[in-house]
Amino acid sequence: MNQNRGGEAADMAPACISAISETMAHEFDTRRIFPGYQLHVYPLYTEFLALDDLEPVATADQLKYDTSLNVHWVKRKKRQNKKDGLLFQKYTDPLAYEHRLFIEPEGSSRIKPKRGQIKNVSKKSSTRLKKRAARAGDLSLWIDLTFSDDVLEKKSISERAQFSYYCLKRLTKYVKETFGLYLIWKRENKERKSGQNKGEIMPHFHVLFGGMTEQQNSKWIAICIQILMQWVQITGTDNDDALAVAINKKSYRKIENPKHATCYISKYFAKTEPLDIPENESIGRCWGTSNNCPDAKPRRIILTQWESFRLVRHLIRKKKLNCKKGRFLKFQLQNGHGTFLFEEDTDLFRYLDFLVPF
């Protein structure tokens, strides 16, 4: 009798265990399963892209290619094809060859739409700025550029934006020709807390400089002072104290290492404070780069689901993403959403060598 009961319990045990495991998985395992991450590794940050969000490679059927062997072929007439090509078209049909002679038809759809008035910095724009600054590479100096009260007095917000951008363009040209540096700038607008223009919205710039040589790195203080003196001269102020304020020690600093640069980028370049701007006014472009600013290309690494989970767990523990500020980033990484993380490429490759042996 006892043996029969033992046999029945043994038969029922696998079914009970499977039922319990199914209910537990159904109740508690609510995380969305994704196939893995594709990492775009830049010098100062890494972008996480879920593999299921990437565009799949089009097959031959989707592209409607004829993959059969019964393809009709024709012997090419090289001489006639040359005469029909673009080299002879400028003699046979000059209007078709020279596009500048075409008359634009009436009601053309090539007219670019007008951009609206810029009132503040959006979060998407701030994110693009942080990524662009992190892709620049060798950043060496941080300089704050301000304006004296007499320069921006009795001007509207749009006029102040135009004047500040004109001054920045002149300084960019001077820095490129004199020192061979590139720069990334952000214009920030704030209410003036003192002086003649107290309570009015005034612009100032946060500028990152890069591309310095070893000899220039040894004389970085003299370069900062020379740039600030040129800035005061460009603004055209008559205030005697403007130079002393510009060359203050708090107005410039040296960036010692890449982590130092990411701290400044994430702190100052991430500000998106709303402003009370009138409807007919605009604060202008909020950030930009010089045309000689380098743009690093990423190294692409494809991770499987298991490798992605191991890397995410390690980053959550290493970057302390369990705190209040890192919870949203932790949620994005765990659930396979596209996001980015400030981390040096050398550190990330060290994590991957330890977690994901190739």
Secondary structure, DSSP 8 states (H G I E B T S, - for coil): -HHHHHHHHHHHHHHHHHHHHHHHHHHH--S-----EEEEE-SSEEEEEEGGGS-----HHHHT---SS--------HHHHHHHSHHHHHHH-HHHH-GGG----TT-TT---------S--HHHHHHHHHHHHTS--EEEEEEE---TTTSTT--HHHHHHHHHHHHHHHHHHHHHHH--EEEEEEEEEE--SSTTTTSEEEEEEEEEE---HHHHHTHHHHHHHHHHHHHHHHT---TTHHHHHT-GGGEEE--SHHHHHHHHHHHTT--------TT------EEE-TT------EEEE--HHHHHHHHHHHHHHTTTTSSTTHHHHHHHHTT--EEEE--HHHHHHHHHHHS--
